[in-house]
Amino acid sequence: AAVNRAQGNTHLPAFSNVWMTLSFNVTILSVEFIKVGQQDLALDTLIDVLRSKKHRSEVQKLKIVINHTLTLCVKLQKSGTVKDSLYQFRNITSNVEPAAFKEAVSTFLDDAESKAREAREQSQQAVESVEDLDQLMTPESLLLSTVSGEGTQDRTDRVLLTPWLKFLWESYRNILDLLRNNKTFELLYRDVAKRAFEFCLEYKRHSEFRKLCEMFRNHYQSTVRSQASGTKDSYSIDLSNPDSVSCLVQVRFAQMHAAVSLDLWQEAFKAIEEVHNLFQNASKHVIIKPKDWNRYYEKQAQVYWMANNRLFHAAALQRLYVLQREQKKTITPEDLQRLSSLVLLSTLAVPITPVANEYDRFLAKDDIAREKARKLTSLLRLPSKPTRTSLLADLTRFGILQHVPPKLKLLYQYLEVDFNPLELCANVCPILESLPGSEVRVEEDPDLSEPIDINHLDKPYSPPLCQYVEALKEALLLRLVSQVAQIYQTISFTRLQELAPFVTVWELEKVIVRAARNNNL
């Protein structure tokens, strides 16, 4: 009768809800609707069952209904209906069988993600299927590219791939909104968040990644406000629970990893601030895991290096070194040498600044710079702002020089201990040239065209030592000019250039001017 009514036989009696009590054949009914081309009516029929209060106790039968509903939503690309159906199913299963809701969400996301990948493959195949290899650019494609500035692949992606990406993005956002501030589904919230980050990485969605980060910040602030006001519900997340804090921290570390991979360094720094706030606001009973502290300082070191803040980059690596020495009782000599080498070179690469007198310190009233330094110092959990002098003193205090290779010990000796300007560059340059061939492992940049497993974030921070070569050359030139100024009243520019043959005339002039301006001469 329902099928005949869908076909336009309006003379039949009106369709009633009597079928809901008849052994739950709604799935068969929806299939019949689909056969006659009434997919929207089939979807409405399934949604009506989920909204009905008569069958809330029949979870096993509703699991079949929700699976068919979500499958049909994927086919029709209706993200709003996905949110509505999952909202109803969450209310039904949250107190009875939460595993059923988790299974439904995972199955739905697997289906939607596979459809998006199939659309990407179809889009690539549509572009690759060229009829005439001697005429790769047809007149139509040439005209369209001239008018719109898009290539054939861009136009094909917009037709085949973009609708699926939009549907998948809206599905992630709606599901995360349903799961927020709910301790029953906090693990599912973490897993969906990681899948959303993987989506941004796989398809290089920078704008969506920023929106995702902003959404997580709003979710966390809402949780903090509800706890501060004492109006939290029984299902709300408790920030004094170690497991809840651990889930939130894992989401932020996944956010850092994705932000670094997408070169969104501002979002990575915001994630570092959020992790710091989580650590600060956590209850005293919450014990932060050592691996979380390691990743916290590793990401800070990586972000500060990209921001060209060499001082705090070296300070972060020193904090990482001290932490690993204290917590890893069985640290291998190779790992200790790797980390000690990074700490030494990063410290030597910090720009050499003159010691300011009392008058200069009195005039230094840059509130913005002081506030920035105070914030970075707080993120590193240091009692005071680090300086190059204090970092060099810590190299000896922590015994870092004992674990570096002999050639790096010589580098430290030439730059910071010996006074021999005539042979300084001749002694240091061979050591710098040998750094790219160091035994330290280099972490390759991820290929963002392939899916990235964001669950494995425990790889140690191992940048190549050669990244410090340019910074060390700057420190070497400044040290050379400073030492030459102490033993010579005048020196010809040609003679000075002979002492530093690895730089151009323009670079040497720039170093001299900067040294004179900063009172390093």
BELTAJO-V303450 format. One record per residue. RES is the residue in three letters. NEAR is the number of other C-alpha atoms within 8 Angstrom. Layout:
BEGIN
res={RES	RES}
near={NEAR	NEAR}
END
This chain:
BEGIN
res={ALA	ALA	VAL	ASN	ARG	ALA	GLN	GLY	ASN	THR	HIS	LEU	PRO	ALA	PHE	SER	ASN	VAL	TRP	MET	THR	LEU	SER	PHE	ASN	VAL	THR	ILE	LEU	SER	VAL	GLU	PHE	ILE	LYS	VAL	GLY	GLN	GLN	ASP	LEU	ALA	LEU	ASP	THR	LEU	ILE	ASP	VAL	LEU	ARG	SER	LYS	LYS	HIS	ARG	SER	GLU	VAL	GLN	LYS	LEU	LYS	ILE	VAL	ILE	ASN	HIS	THR	LEU	THR	LEU	CYS	VAL	LYS	LEU	GLN	LYS	SER	GLY	THR	VAL	LYS	ASP	SER	LEU	TYR	GLN	PHE	ARG	ASN	ILE	THR	SER	ASN	VAL	GLU	PRO	ALA	ALA	PHE	LYS	GLU	ALA	VAL	SER	THR	PHE	LEU	ASP	ASP	ALA	GLU	SER	LYS	ALA	ARG	GLU	ALA	ARG	GLU	GLN	SER	GLN	GLN	ALA	VAL	GLU	SER	VAL	GLU	ASP	LEU	ASP	GLN	LEU	MET	THR	PRO	GLU	SER	LEU	LEU	LEU	SER	THR	VAL	SER	GLY	GLU	GLY	THR	GLN	ASP	ARG	THR	ASP	ARG	VAL	LEU	LEU	THR	PRO	TRP	LEU	LYS	PHE	LEU	TRP	GLU	SER	TYR	ARG	ASN	ILE	LEU	ASP	LEU	LEU	ARG	ASN	ASN	LYS	THR	PHE	GLU	LEU	LEU	TYR	ARG	ASP	VAL	ALA	LYS	ARG	ALA	PHE	GLU	PHE	CYS	LEU	GLU	TYR	LYS	ARG	HIS	SER	GLU	PHE	ARG	LYS	LEU	CYS	GLU	MET	PHE	ARG	ASN	HIS	TYR	GLN	SER	THR	VAL	ARG	SER	GLN	ALA	SER	GLY	THR	LYS	ASP	SER	TYR	SER	ILE	ASP	LEU	SER	ASN	PRO	ASP	SER	VAL	SER	CYS	LEU	VAL	GLN	VAL	ARG	PHE	ALA	GLN	MET	HIS	ALA	ALA	VAL	SER	LEU	ASP	LEU	TRP	GLN	GLU	ALA	PHE	LYS	ALA	ILE	GLU	GLU	VAL	HIS	ASN	LEU	PHE	GLN	ASN	ALA	SER	LYS	HIS	VAL	ILE	ILE	LYS	PRO	LYS	ASP	TRP	ASN	ARG	TYR	TYR	GLU	LYS	GLN	ALA	GLN	VAL	TYR	TRP	MET	ALA	ASN	ASN	ARG	LEU	PHE	HIS	ALA	ALA	ALA	LEU	GLN	ARG	LEU	TYR	VAL	LEU	GLN	ARG	GLU	GLN	LYS	LYS	THR	ILE	THR	PRO	GLU	ASP	LEU	GLN	ARG	LEU	SER	SER	LEU	VAL	LEU	LEU	SER	THR	LEU	ALA	VAL	PRO	ILE	THR	PRO	VAL	ALA	ASN	GLU	TYR	ASP	ARG	PHE	LEU	ALA	LYS	ASP	ASP	ILE	ALA	ARG	GLU	LYS	ALA	ARG	LYS	LEU	THR	SER	LEU	LEU	ARG	LEU	PRO	SER	LYS	PRO	THR	ARG	THR	SER	LEU	LEU	ALA	ASP	LEU	THR	ARG	PHE	GLY	ILE	LEU	GLN	HIS	VAL	PRO	PRO	LYS	LEU	LYS	LEU	LEU	TYR	GLN	TYR	LEU	GLU	VAL	ASP	PHE	ASN	PRO	LEU	GLU	LEU	CYS	ALA	ASN	VAL	CYS	PRO	ILE	LEU	GLU	SER	LEU	PRO	GLY	SER	GLU	VAL	ARG	VAL	GLU	GLU	ASP	PRO	ASP	LEU	SER	GLU	PRO	ILE	ASP	ILE	ASN	HIS	LEU	ASP	LYS	PRO	TYR	SER	PRO	PRO	LEU	CYS	GLN	TYR	VAL	GLU	ALA	LEU	LYS	GLU	ALA	LEU	LEU	LEU	ARG	LEU	VAL	SER	GLN	VAL	ALA	GLN	ILE	TYR	GLN	THR	ILE	SER	PHE	THR	ARG	LEU	GLN	GLU	LEU	ALA	PRO	PHE	VAL	THR	VAL	TRP	GLU	LEU	GLU	LYS	VAL	ILE	VAL	ARG	ALA	ALA	ARG	ASN	ASN	ASN	LEU}
near={6	7	9	9	10	10	7	6	8	6	4	8	5	4	6	5	6	6	9	10	7	7	5	9	9	12	11	7	10	14	9	9	14	10	7	9	6	10	10	6	9	13	12	8	10	15	10	8	11	13	7	8	6	5	9	9	6	7	11	6	8	11	10	9	13	14	10	10	12	11	10	10	13	12	6	6	8	9	13	6	8	11	12	8	13	12	9	10	11	10	8	11	12	10	7	6	9	12	6	9	13	10	8	11	9	8	8	12	8	8	10	11	9	8	9	12	8	8	11	11	8	9	13	9	8	8	10	6	6	7	4	6	6	4	6	7	6	7	6	6	10	9	8	11	11	8	6	6	7	9	9	9	9	8	9	12	11	9	8	12	13	9	9	13	9	8	11	12	10	9	11	11	9	10	11	11	7	8	11	9	11	10	10	8	10	14	8	9	11	12	8	11	11	12	8	10	13	13	11	13	14	11	8	9	9	9	6	9	10	9	8	9	10	8	8	8	8	8	10	9	8	8	11	8	8	10	10	7	7	6	7	8	5	4	8	10	10	8	9	10	9	10	6	13	13	9	11	9	11	9	11	12	11	13	12	14	11	13	12	11	11	9	6	10	10	6	11	14	11	8	12	14	9	9	11	9	8	10	8	6	6	10	8	5	6	10	6	8	6	7	7	9	9	11	10	11	13	13	10	12	13	9	13	12	10	8	6	6	9	12	12	11	15	14	12	13	14	9	10	11	11	9	9	10	9	7	7	7	6	4	9	6	6	6	8	10	11	11	9	13	13	10	13	11	11	13	13	10	11	12	10	7	6	7	4	7	6	6	7	8	8	7	6	6	5	6	6	6	7	8	8	8	9	9	8	9	13	9	10	10	6	9	6	5	8	11	7	11	6	8	12	10	8	8	11	9	7	7	8	12	10	5	10	12	8	6	7	10	10	8	10	10	9	12	10	6	7	7	6	7	9	6	8	11	12	8	9	10	8	8	11	9	7	8	10	8	5	7	4	8	7	7	8	4	5	6	5	11	6	6	9	9	6	11	6	6	7	6	5	5	6	9	8	10	13	8	7	10	10	7	10	11	8	10	13	10	11	12	9	11	11	11	11	9	9	8	6	7	6	4	7	6	6	6	8	9	11	7	10	9	7	4	8	7	7	6	8	11	8	8	11	10	8	8	13	9	7	8	7	9	8}
END
